Amino acid sequence: MVLFVFIFMMVITTTKAIDNQLIKVRKSFHEAVLDAQRINDFKILSDTLSDQIPVFQAYKAVSHALTAQISWNPLEKLTHILKFQNLINQAVSTDPTNLEIRFLRFSVEYYVPSWLSLEKHLMEDKDYFILNAERISALNFDPFFTRYILYFLQETGLCSEEDSRIIQSKLAMK
């Protein structure tokens, strides 16, 4: 019985720690997107995250994409983009139904120059997100981040009228 209680407490503690890390990395990601001077802070934080948790692996991947954005050396830029591609695809293949991971891949692929030919998952991820938009509340994002994701999807210009209607209905619920 004592062993059961101990294991139960460890699971709860570990889950709470992961949730706290996720809140912290989401906030850091959003700050880095808004202010390029915060990208290094985001990269440092993401480097501490576990590769064993797919969503953390996805944020680590995104940190490479953002680092490529501020790098001046073309070879370094390419290295970071290739690391992004490798890590994000691993995260998606490990947890293909995770909307957050799909959104992260979508958002980077949307902004990466088309001559790099990395936008191959763009429409797949957008369609997956729209198809599963009702699950967004299960992600436990703060309402601001949820609205950010939905507005971003709509503002890309890649959404059909039906996609926009679905997004608007989800925004009205928040």
PyRosetta script that sets phi, psi and omega in degrees:
from pyrosetta import init, pose_from_sequence

init()
pose = pose_from_sequence("MVLFVFIFMMVITTTKAIDNQLIKVRKSFHEAVLDAQRINDFKILSDTLSDQIPVFQAYKAVSHALTAQISWNPLEKLTHILKFQNLINQAVSTDPTNLEIRFLRFSVEYYVPSWLSLEKHLMEDKDYFILNAERISALNFDPFFTRYILYFLQETGLCSEEDSRIIQSKLAMK")
pose.set_psi(1, -41.8)
pose.set_omega(1, 179.3)
pose.set_phi(2, -63.2)
pose.set_psi(2, -39.0)
pose.set_omega(2, 178.3)
pose.set_phi(3, -62.6)
pose.set_psi(3, -42.5)
pose.set_omega(3, 178.2)
pose.set_phi(4, -60.7)
pose.set_psi(4, -46.1)
pose.set_omega(4, 179.5)
pose.set_phi(5, -62.8)
pose.set_psi(5, -42.0)
pose.set_omega(5, 179.1)
pose.set_phi(6, -61.8)
pose.set_psi(6, -47.0)
pose.set_omega(6, 179.8)
pose.set_phi(7, -63.9)
pose.set_psi(7, -43.0)
pose.set_omega(7, 178.6)
pose.set_phi(8, -60.0)
pose.set_psi(8, -44.2)
pose.set_omega(8, 179.5)
pose.set_phi(9, -65.9)
pose.set_psi(9, -37.3)
pose.set_omega(9, 178.1)
pose.set_phi(10, -65.1)
pose.set_psi(10, -41.8)
pose.set_omega(10, 179.3)
pose.set_phi(11, -63.6)
pose.set_psi(11, -44.8)
pose.set_omega(11, 179.9)
pose.set_phi(12, -63.5)
pose.set_psi(12, -44.7)
pose.set_omega(12, -179.9)
pose.set_phi(13, -63.2)
pose.set_psi(13, -44.4)
pose.set_omega(13, 179.7)
pose.set_phi(14, -64.5)
pose.set_psi(14, -43.3)
pose.set_omega(14, 179.0)
pose.set_phi(15, -62.0)
pose.set_psi(15, -42.8)
pose.set_omega(15, 179.6)
pose.set_phi(16, -64.2)
pose.set_psi(16, -40.7)
pose.set_omega(16, 179.2)
pose.set_phi(17, -64.6)
pose.set_psi(17, -41.4)
pose.set_omega(17, 178.6)
pose.set_phi(18, -64.9)
pose.set_psi(18, -43.9)
pose.set_omega(18, 177.9)
pose.set_phi(19, -59.4)
pose.set_psi(19, -43.5)
pose.set_omega(19, 178.9)
pose.set_phi(20, -63.8)
pose.set_psi(20, -41.3)
pose.set_omega(20, 176.9)
pose.set_phi(21, -63.5)
pose.set_psi(21, -40.0)
pose.set_omega(21, -179.3)
pose.set_phi(22, -64.5)
pose.set_psi(22, -42.7)
pose.set_omega(22, 176.5)
pose.set_phi(23, -60.4)
pose.set_psi(23, -43.6)
pose.set_omega(23, -178.6)
pose.set_phi(24, -65.1)
pose.set_psi(24, -44.5)
pose.set_omega(24, -177.6)
pose.set_phi(25, -71.2)
pose.set_psi(25, -35.1)
pose.set_omega(25, 176.2)
pose.set_phi(26, -62.0)
pose.set_psi(26, -44.6)
pose.set_omega(26, 179.9)
pose.set_phi(27, -63.3)
pose.set_psi(27, -44.7)
pose.set_omega(27, 179.8)
pose.set_phi(28, -63.7)
pose.set_psi(28, -40.6)
pose.set_omega(28, 176.9)
pose.set_phi(29, -58.7)
pose.set_psi(29, -49.4)
pose.set_omega(29, -178.1)
pose.set_phi(30, -62.6)
pose.set_psi(30, -39.8)
pose.set_omega(30, 177.3)
pose.set_phi(31, -63.5)
pose.set_psi(31, -40.8)
pose.set_omega(31, -179.9)
pose.set_phi(32, -66.5)
pose.set_psi(32, -36.3)
pose.set_omega(32, 178.3)
pose.set_phi(33, -66.2)
pose.set_psi(33, -38.3)
pose.set_omega(33, -178.2)
pose.set_phi(34, -80.1)
pose.set_psi(34, -26.5)
pose.set_omega(34, -175.2)
pose.set_phi(35, -140.9)
pose.set_psi(35, 108.2)
pose.set_omega(35, -177.1)
pose.set_phi(36, -58.2)
pose.set_psi(36, -23.6)
pose.set_omega(36, 178.3)
pose.set_phi(37, -70.5)
pose.set_psi(37, -11.8)
pose.set_omega(37, 178.9)
pose.set_phi(38, -95.4)
pose.set_psi(38, -2.8)
pose.set_omega(38, -176.9)
pose.set_phi(39, -62.6)
pose.set_psi(39, -42.5)
pose.set_omega(39, 179.2)
pose.set_phi(40, -61.7)
pose.set_psi(40, -39.1)
pose.set_omega(40, 176.8)
pose.set_phi(41, -62.0)
pose.set_psi(41, -43.2)
pose.set_omega(41, 178.5)
pose.set_phi(42, -63.1)
pose.set_psi(42, -42.5)
pose.set_omega(42, 179.4)
pose.set_phi(43, -62.0)
pose.set_psi(43, -44.6)
pose.set_omega(43, 179.8)
pose.set_phi(44, -61.6)
pose.set_psi(44, -45.3)
pose.set_omega(44, 178.4)
pose.set_phi(45, -63.0)
pose.set_psi(45, -45.1)
pose.set_omega(45, -177.1)
pose.set_phi(46, -66.7)
pose.set_psi(46, -29.0)
pose.set_omega(46, 178.0)
pose.set_phi(47, -66.1)
pose.set_psi(47, -19.7)
pose.set_omega(47, 179.4)
pose.set_phi(48, -86.7)
pose.set_psi(48, -8.9)
pose.set_omega(48, -175.8)
pose.set_phi(49, -78.7)
pose.set_psi(49, 152.3)
pose.set_omega(49, -179.2)
pose.set_phi(50, -73.3)
pose.set_psi(50, 133.9)
pose.set_omega(50, 174.2)
pose.set_phi(51, -75.5)
pose.set_psi(51, -10.2)
pose.set_omega(51, -177.6)
pose.set_phi(52, -80.4)
pose.set_psi(52, -13.3)
pose.set_omega(52, 180.0)
pose.set_phi(53, -108.0)
pose.set_psi(53, 114.2)
pose.set_omega(53, -172.1)
pose.set_phi(54, -54.2)
pose.set_psi(54, -40.8)
pose.set_omega(54, -178.8)
pose.set_phi(55, -66.7)
pose.set_psi(55, -33.5)
pose.set_omega(55, 175.5)
pose.set_phi(56, -69.4)
pose.set_psi(56, -37.9)
pose.set_omega(56, 176.5)
pose.set_phi(57, -62.0)
pose.set_psi(57, -37.0)
pose.set_omega(57, 178.4)
pose.set_phi(58, -66.6)
pose.set_psi(58, -42.2)
pose.set_omega(58, 177.7)
pose.set_phi(59, -66.8)
pose.set_psi(59, -35.1)
pose.set_omega(59, 175.7)
pose.set_phi(60, -63.1)
pose.set_psi(60, -41.2)
pose.set_omega(60, 177.7)
pose.set_phi(61, -60.9)
pose.set_psi(61, -46.3)
pose.set_omega(61, -179.7)
pose.set_phi(62, -63.0)
pose.set_psi(62, -33.7)
pose.set_omega(62, 178.1)
pose.set_phi(63, -63.0)
pose.set_psi(63, -32.7)
pose.set_omega(63, 176.3)
pose.set_phi(64, -69.2)
pose.set_psi(64, -40.3)
pose.set_omega(64, 178.6)
pose.set_phi(65, -63.6)
pose.set_psi(65, -43.1)
pose.set_omega(65, 179.1)
pose.set_phi(66, -68.3)
pose.set_psi(66, -35.8)
pose.set_omega(66, 176.9)
pose.set_phi(67, -65.1)
pose.set_psi(67, -37.6)
pose.set_omega(67, 176.2)
pose.set_phi(68, -60.3)
pose.set_psi(68, -36.5)
pose.set_omega(68, -179.7)
pose.set_phi(69, -60.8)
pose.set_psi(69, -35.1)
pose.set_omega(69, -176.7)
pose.set_phi(70, -100.5)
pose.set_psi(70, -4.3)
pose.set_omega(70, 178.7)
pose.set_phi(71, -75.3)
pose.set_psi(71, 143.0)
pose.set_omega(71, 179.5)
pose.set_phi(72, -94.1)
pose.set_psi(72, -24.1)
pose.set_omega(72, -176.8)
pose.set_phi(73, -82.5)
pose.set_psi(73, 120.0)
pose.set_omega(73, -178.9)
pose.set_phi(74, -57.7)
pose.set_psi(74, -37.2)
pose.set_omega(74, 178.7)
pose.set_phi(75, -67.0)
pose.set_psi(75, -39.9)
pose.set_omega(75, 177.5)
pose.set_phi(76, -65.4)
pose.set_psi(76, -40.6)
pose.set_omega(76, 176.7)
pose.set_phi(77, -57.9)
pose.set_psi(77, -48.5)
pose.set_omega(77, -179.0)
pose.set_phi(78, -63.1)
pose.set_psi(78, -40.9)
pose.set_omega(78, 178.7)
pose.set_phi(79, -59.7)
pose.set_psi(79, -45.2)
pose.set_omega(79, 179.7)
pose.set_phi(80, -66.1)
pose.set_psi(80, -39.4)
pose.set_omega(80, 179.0)
pose.set_phi(81, -65.0)
pose.set_psi(81, -40.9)
pose.set_omega(81, 178.0)
pose.set_phi(82, -65.7)
pose.set_psi(82, -37.3)
pose.set_omega(82, 175.5)
pose.set_phi(83, -64.6)
pose.set_psi(83, -41.4)
pose.set_omega(83, 176.1)
pose.set_phi(84, -56.3)
pose.set_psi(84, -52.3)
pose.set_omega(84, -175.5)
pose.set_phi(85, -59.2)
pose.set_psi(85, -44.5)
pose.set_omega(85, -179.5)
pose.set_phi(86, -64.3)
pose.set_psi(86, -49.5)
pose.set_omega(86, -177.2)
pose.set_phi(87, -67.5)
pose.set_psi(87, -42.5)
pose.set_omega(87, -177.2)
pose.set_phi(88, -68.5)
pose.set_psi(88, -38.0)
pose.set_omega(88, 178.2)
pose.set_phi(89, -68.7)
pose.set_psi(89, -33.7)
pose.set_omega(89, 174.2)
pose.set_phi(90, -64.9)
pose.set_psi(90, -43.8)
pose.set_omega(90, -179.8)
pose.set_phi(91, -62.1)
pose.set_psi(91, -44.5)
pose.set_omega(91, 179.8)
pose.set_phi(92, -65.5)
pose.set_psi(92, -41.4)
pose.set_omega(92, -179.1)
pose.set_phi(93, -69.5)
pose.set_psi(93, -28.9)
pose.set_omega(93, 177.5)
pose.set_phi(94, -75.6)
pose.set_psi(94, -37.5)
pose.set_omega(94, -177.8)
pose.set_phi(95, -136.8)
pose.set_psi(95, 73.0)
pose.set_omega(95, -172.6)
pose.set_phi(96, -68.1)
pose.set_psi(96, -15.4)
pose.set_omega(96, -179.4)
pose.set_phi(97, -96.9)
pose.set_psi(97, 4.0)
pose.set_omega(97, -177.9)
pose.set_phi(98, -79.4)
pose.set_psi(98, 112.8)
pose.set_omega(98, -178.0)
pose.set_phi(99, -65.0)
pose.set_psi(99, -35.1)
pose.set_omega(99, -179.4)
pose.set_phi(100, -64.7)
pose.set_psi(100, -44.5)
pose.set_omega(100, 178.6)
pose.set_phi(101, -63.3)
pose.set_psi(101, -44.0)
pose.set_omega(101, 178.8)
pose.set_phi(102, -62.1)
pose.set_psi(102, -40.2)
pose.set_omega(102, 178.5)
pose.set_phi(103, -64.3)
pose.set_psi(103, -41.9)
pose.set_omega(103, -179.6)
pose.set_phi(104, -62.1)
pose.set_psi(104, -44.3)
pose.set_omega(104, 178.2)
pose.set_phi(105, -63.7)
pose.set_psi(105, -44.2)
pose.set_omega(105, 179.2)
pose.set_phi(106, -58.0)
pose.set_psi(106, -47.7)
pose.set_omega(106, -174.9)
pose.set_phi(107, -64.8)
pose.set_psi(107, -38.1)
pose.set_omega(107, 178.2)
pose.set_phi(108, -72.4)
pose.set_psi(108, -46.5)
pose.set_omega(108, -179.4)
pose.set_phi(109, -60.5)
pose.set_psi(109, -30.7)
pose.set_omega(109, 178.4)
pose.set_phi(110, -64.0)
pose.set_psi(110, -37.7)
pose.set_omega(110, -175.3)
pose.set_phi(111, -93.3)
pose.set_psi(111, -17.4)
pose.set_omega(111, -178.9)
pose.set_phi(112, -69.3)
pose.set_psi(112, 136.2)
pose.set_omega(112, 179.9)
pose.set_phi(113, -53.6)
pose.set_psi(113, 138.3)
pose.set_omega(113, -175.0)
pose.set_phi(114, -63.5)
pose.set_psi(114, -26.0)
pose.set_omega(114, -179.0)
pose.set_phi(115, -66.5)
pose.set_psi(115, -13.4)
pose.set_omega(115, 175.7)
pose.set_phi(116, -82.6)
pose.set_psi(116, -10.0)
pose.set_omega(116, 178.8)
pose.set_phi(117, 54.3)
pose.set_psi(117, 42.0)
pose.set_omega(117, 178.6)
pose.set_phi(118, -102.3)
pose.set_psi(118, 2.0)
pose.set_omega(118, -174.9)
pose.set_phi(119, -87.9)
pose.set_psi(119, 20.9)
pose.set_omega(119, -174.3)
pose.set_phi(120, -66.9)
pose.set_psi(120, -19.3)
pose.set_omega(120, 179.8)
pose.set_phi(121, -102.2)
pose.set_psi(121, 1.2)
pose.set_omega(121, -172.5)
pose.set_phi(122, -54.8)
pose.set_psi(122, -56.7)
pose.set_omega(122, -177.6)
pose.set_phi(123, -71.1)
pose.set_psi(123, -36.1)
pose.set_omega(123, 177.4)
pose.set_phi(124, -59.7)
pose.set_psi(124, -46.7)
pose.set_omega(124, -179.2)
pose.set_phi(125, -69.2)
pose.set_psi(125, -39.9)
pose.set_omega(125, 177.5)
pose.set_phi(126, -61.6)
pose.set_psi(126, -47.6)
pose.set_omega(126, 180.0)
pose.set_phi(127, -62.7)
pose.set_psi(127, -41.1)
pose.set_omega(127, 179.1)
pose.set_phi(128, -63.2)
pose.set_psi(128, -42.0)
pose.set_omega(128, -179.2)
pose.set_phi(129, -65.6)
pose.set_psi(129, -44.6)
pose.set_omega(129, 179.3)
pose.set_phi(130, -63.2)
pose.set_psi(130, -43.9)
pose.set_omega(130, -179.8)
pose.set_phi(131, -60.5)
pose.set_psi(131, -32.3)
pose.set_omega(131, -176.2)
pose.set_phi(132, -111.4)
pose.set_psi(132, 21.3)
pose.set_omega(132, -176.1)
pose.set_phi(133, -58.2)
pose.set_psi(133, -28.8)
pose.set_omega(133, -179.6)
pose.set_phi(134, -65.6)
pose.set_psi(134, -18.5)
pose.set_omega(134, -179.9)
pose.set_phi(135, -84.7)
pose.set_psi(135, -3.4)
pose.set_omega(135, -175.0)
pose.set_phi(136, -60.5)
pose.set_psi(136, -33.3)
pose.set_omega(136, 179.6)
pose.set_phi(137, -65.4)
pose.set_psi(137, -26.2)
pose.set_omega(137, 179.3)
pose.set_phi(138, -71.0)
pose.set_psi(138, -12.6)
pose.set_omega(138, -178.9)
pose.set_phi(139, -77.7)
pose.set_psi(139, -13.2)
pose.set_omega(139, 179.8)
pose.set_phi(140, 57.7)
pose.set_psi(140, 36.3)
pose.set_omega(140, 172.6)
pose.set_phi(141, -73.6)
pose.set_psi(141, 157.4)
pose.set_omega(141, 169.2)
pose.set_phi(142, -71.4)
pose.set_psi(142, 154.6)
pose.set_omega(142, -174.7)
pose.set_phi(143, -56.5)
pose.set_psi(143, -33.6)
pose.set_omega(143, 179.3)
pose.set_phi(144, -61.6)
pose.set_psi(144, -45.6)
pose.set_omega(144, -178.3)
pose.set_phi(145, -67.1)
pose.set_psi(145, -38.3)
pose.set_omega(145, 176.8)
pose.set_phi(146, -60.2)
pose.set_psi(146, -47.0)
pose.set_omega(146, 179.0)
pose.set_phi(147, -63.6)
pose.set_psi(147, -37.9)
pose.set_omega(147, 178.6)
pose.set_phi(148, -59.3)
pose.set_psi(148, -47.0)
pose.set_omega(148, -179.7)
pose.set_phi(149, -61.8)
pose.set_psi(149, -49.0)
pose.set_omega(149, -176.9)
pose.set_phi(150, -65.5)
pose.set_psi(150, -43.0)
pose.set_omega(150, 177.3)
pose.set_phi(151, -63.6)
pose.set_psi(151, -41.8)
pose.set_omega(151, 180.0)
pose.set_phi(152, -58.9)
pose.set_psi(152, -47.6)
pose.set_omega(152, 179.3)
pose.set_phi(153, -57.2)
pose.set_psi(153, -44.8)
pose.set_omega(153, -177.8)
pose.set_phi(154, -68.9)
pose.set_psi(154, -37.7)
pose.set_omega(154, -176.4)
pose.set_phi(155, -74.4)
pose.set_psi(155, -12.6)
pose.set_omega(155, 179.6)
pose.set_phi(156, -67.2)
pose.set_psi(156, -22.1)
pose.set_omega(156, -176.8)
pose.set_phi(157, 81.2)
pose.set_psi(157, 6.9)
pose.set_omega(157, -179.3)
pose.set_phi(158, -94.2)
pose.set_psi(158, -2.5)
pose.set_omega(158, -176.6)
pose.set_phi(159, -92.1)
pose.set_psi(159, 138.8)
pose.set_omega(159, 173.7)
pose.set_phi(160, -75.9)
pose.set_psi(160, 174.3)
pose.set_omega(160, 176.0)
pose.set_phi(161, -60.6)
pose.set_psi(161, -39.3)
pose.set_omega(161, 178.8)
pose.set_phi(162, -65.2)
pose.set_psi(162, -42.9)
pose.set_omega(162, 176.9)
pose.set_phi(163, -58.4)
pose.set_psi(163, -44.9)
pose.set_omega(163, -179.8)
pose.set_phi(164, -62.8)
pose.set_psi(164, -37.6)
pose.set_omega(164, 178.0)
pose.set_phi(165, -63.6)
pose.set_psi(165, -42.9)
pose.set_omega(165, 178.5)
pose.set_phi(166, -62.8)
pose.set_psi(166, -45.8)
pose.set_omega(166, 179.1)
pose.set_phi(167, -60.3)
pose.set_psi(167, -45.9)
pose.set_omega(167, -179.8)
pose.set_phi(168, -61.7)
pose.set_psi(168, -37.9)
pose.set_omega(168, 179.0)
pose.set_phi(169, -66.7)
pose.set_psi(169, -35.2)
pose.set_omega(169, 177.8)
pose.set_phi(170, -71.6)
pose.set_psi(170, -37.0)
pose.set_omega(170, 177.4)
pose.set_phi(171, -65.5)
pose.set_psi(171, -36.3)
pose.set_omega(171, 179.9)
pose.set_phi(172, -66.7)
pose.set_psi(172, -26.2)
pose.set_omega(172, -178.8)
pose.set_phi(173, -79.1)
pose.set_psi(173, -18.9)
pose.set_omega(173, -176.0)
pose.set_phi(174, -88.1)
pose.dump_pdb("model.pdb")
